[in-house]
Each structure stands twice: as structure tokens, then as C-alpha cells.
Amino acid sequence: MRAVVCNAFGPPEGLVVEEVDEAEPVAGKLRAPSLPNWIRDPHSRGFRIVSLGIGAALVVGALALIQGSGDSGPDPAATPASQAAAGPGGAGGGNGGDRSAKLIRQSSFSLALPPGWQRTDPPGGATFAAAAPGNQADARLWVTQDPKLTFAEFQADSLEQLRSLAGSAKVIDQVTGPSADDTVVTLAADAPPGSPAYEVTLRASGPYRYYLATTLQPDAGSAAAGGVALIKKSFIPTGAGS
């Protein structure tokens, strides 16, 4: 039985085609075909080409092993577990490792918790509270179920509450929709220089009234201010569906 082997790494004269006998067992041993001369000659062109190819493969394999051994896996600071480990009230630690906002969804509302913010224990009567790293800003939400309270009355009561807290209160923005559920009112206090900035967002959904208060410290950076804006923009009341 005969076979034809095409040797692509032939000597400089060109392609060499060798006709060899297929190895057959003889007395329990295999008779190997003879090696071509260019393989036995380290100075031949074919030998040098094969040697370079093997060397390149070894370098690529070594780099792959080095990179693989240096891969430490995903950054634990970017996983939800790191935020949970900080625990309630961990905002004062200034942990900025969390790089993504988290959706907070409860039966009566939903909002986005900005990167680095931590949930805190809500004050008396509040439903939700959170603070920015270093306590540069915070947000608190009160939800009241009172179907008899009109939105106009709710707005008047909220103005009075903010005035008693901050010394002043006024409407700085109002989006009026066809119903109370489509109306958004923003209140603010006149903050003197060097004082915290207070704002309140008023919403309604079915029988529920929402009072979302945010505080921005005078020395807060742009990240804290952006976190306050994200909370207010992402806040959606869902009490009508509960």
C-alpha cells in the first residue's frame, strides 16, 4: 500500500513531493518512513521556517498563560455584594466603588439609587431614605394615603411644612396635567450662602400623596448634585396600581 505526502516546507528549489511506503508492523515494531534531508539539516531553509513557526507559537502560548494567571476576575467593588456589605448608614464612608445606579422598587413607588449612595434608616413616618457618600446630599420620601386630600391642599400643607423647616418656601416649578396623578410640583427654600439647599417634589397617585425631600450640602460636589437630580427624575409613584 502506497501514499503520497506533500511537503510544503521544501528546500529552496521548490515544492518536493515524496512517495513513501506506509509504515507496516514488522515483528511487533513499526517501520517509520525516512526523514527528508531538510529536516535533518539545521541550516536548510525549511528547517529555519519550521523553527520560527514553533518559536512564535511558544511565545503566544506563554503570553496567554501570563495574562490568564494575572486575571483576578470581576472587580468586587462593582458588584451588589459590596454595597450590601457596607450596611445601612454606610454613606459616611465615602465608598465610591459602586459604579452603577440601582433600581429601588417598592409597592407604592420606584426610583434609581445613584452610584455610591446608600440607603439609610428613614426618619419617623418616612418610607424611604438614602444618602450620598460623605453625607453631601440625602433624599427622604413620605407617602401618605389620604384620598380626601386634594392636590391643592397637599401643596399648601407642604409649603407650610417646608417654610417651618427652612424659614422660607416657594413653588419653583409646576407641571399641571389633566389629573392630580399627572401633576408635578417642585418647592424650594431660599437658601442663604453657605446653607444647605432644600427642595421638595410633590406627586400623587390614586389615594396616595408623595413628599420627596432632597438636601444638598453647600460643599457638595457635582456627583452629589447629579445624584439628587437622578433621584428626582427617576422617581415614579405607583400607588394607584396597588
N, C-alpha and C positions, 0 to 999 in steps of 0.2 A: 504494500500500500504506500502511495507517494503523496506528498503535499507540496505546494508552492508557497514560500514565505517571501513577502515583500519587505525589504529593509529600507525604511525611509531615511535613516541616518547613515547613508553610504559614504564612501570615500569621495574625494573632490571630483573624480572623473564623472560622477553622476549616480543615478539610481542603480543599485545592484540587486538582481533577482537571483536567489539561490534555490536550487532544487535539492531537497534533503530527504533522507529516509525518515519516516515517522518512527519514534522510539518503540522498540518491542521488548518484552521481557525475555531475558536470557538467564537461565539458571537462578531465578529469584531476583535478578538485578535488572535495572533499566539502562539501556544504552542511549546516552544523551547525544544529541547531534553536536557536531563540532562547532566551535565558536568561530565567527568570521574574524579575519585578521585585524580589522579596525578596532574591535573590542579589546583585543589583546595588546594593541599598540596605544599607549597613553599619549603619543604625540600626534595621533591622527585627528583629522577634523571632526569625524563622527564622535570619537571619544570625548573631545572637548565640548561639543554641543550637548551630549547627554549629561556630562558632569555639571555644566552650567544649569541645565534644567533641574537636576536633582538638588543642587545648592539653593536655587531660588525657592523650590518647594519647601526645603527645610527652614529657610528664613521666614516664609509666610506662616508656616506652622508654629514656629516659635513665637512670633508676634501675636498670633491668635491665642496661644496659651497664656502669654503675659497679660493681655487685655482681659481674658476671661478670669484670671486669678485676681485682677485688680477691681473687678466689678463687685461692688458691695450691695447691689440691689437697690430698690427704691428708697428715696430719702424718707426716713421715718417722720421727719418734721412736717412733711407734706401730707401725711395720712390722717384720717379722722381720729385714729387712736391717740395721737399726740395731744390733740385738743381735749379728748376725754380725760387723759391723764392729768391735765392741768387742774381739772375740777372746777366747781363753781367759785366765782370770785377770783379766778386766776388772771384777770385782766391787768392787775397791777404789776405783773411780772414782765410786761413788755415783750411777750412772745410774739415775734413776727414770722415764725416759721410756717404758719398756715398760709398758703398762697392762694386759696380759692374761697369764694363765698359759699355759704351753706344755706340750704333752704330750710326754714323753720315753718312747719305746717301743723297747725292745731285745728280743732273743730270749728273755731269761730274766726280764724284769720290765718294768713300766711305772709311771710316776709323773708328777705335774704339777709343773713348774718354776714357782715363784711369780713374780709380776711383779717385774722388776728384778733377779732372781737371775741369776747367770752360771755356766755350767759351768766347772770348773777341772780341772787335771790331777790325776787320782786318785793318792793315795799308794800306796806299794808294795803290790801284791796287791789293791787295791780295783778295783771295776768302774765306779763312778760317784762323782763329787764335784761339789758346787756350793756357792756362797757368796752371801750376801745383800749388798746394797750396803753399803760401808763395813766389810765383814767382821764385821758384827754377829752373824751366825749362819752356820752351814755344815752340810752334810749329806754323809755318805760311806756308801757301800754296799759290803759284801763279800759275794760269792756263792761258796759252796763246794759242790762236787759230792762228796758222800760218802753213799751210800745206806746204809752200815752204821752211821752215826752217828744214834743215836736222838734224838728231840727233847729228852728229859730230859738226856741227856749234852750236847747242844748248849747247853741252857740253863745247865747247871753250868759248862761251859767259858767261856761268855760272861760269867757273873757274875764268875768269876775274872779274866778279861781286863779287865773294867771296874774291878774293885777294884784291880788293879795300876796302872791308868792314873790313876784319880781318888782312890784311897785308900779308897773305900767303894763298895758296890753292893747293891742290893736289888730285889726284884720289887715294882713299884708298880701293875701292872695285868695281868690274865691272863684271856683268853677261851679256854676249852677247848672244842674241837669234837670230833666223832666220830672225827677222824683228825688226824694231825700237820699236814696241809695246812689244816685249819680252825682251828688254834690260833694265837693271837697273844699274845705275852708282851712286856711293856714293863719294862725295867730302868732304874734311875736311881741316881745317886750323890748323897750328902748334900753339897750344895754350900754351903760357908760363905758368909756375906755378902760380896759383892764378888768372888765367884769365878764362873767360867762354869758353866752348868748342862748336865750331860751326861745324855742319855737314849739308850737303845738299844731298838729294836724287833726282835724275833726272829720269823721266819716260816720256813715250809718249803713246798716244792712238789716232789713227786716225790723225786728223789735230791738236790735242791739245798737248802742251808741259807742263810738270808739274815740278815745282821747289818747293820741300818741304824742308824748312829750320827748323832746330831744334837747340836750345840753352840750354846748361846745365851749371848752375852756379857752381863755384868751391866748394862751400859749400853745394851742393845739396846732399840729402841722396839717399839711394838705391831705395826708392819708386819713386822719380822723375826720376832717371835714367831708372828704369823699365818702367815708363810711356812713355818716349821718345822711348824706344825700341819697345813698343807695337804699338805706332802710326806708326812708320816706317814699322813694319812688317805687320800691318793690312791695310796699305794704298793700295787701288786698283783704278787705273784710269779707268773710264768708258766712256770717251768722244767719243770713236768710235761708241758707240751704241746710241748716242743722235742725 
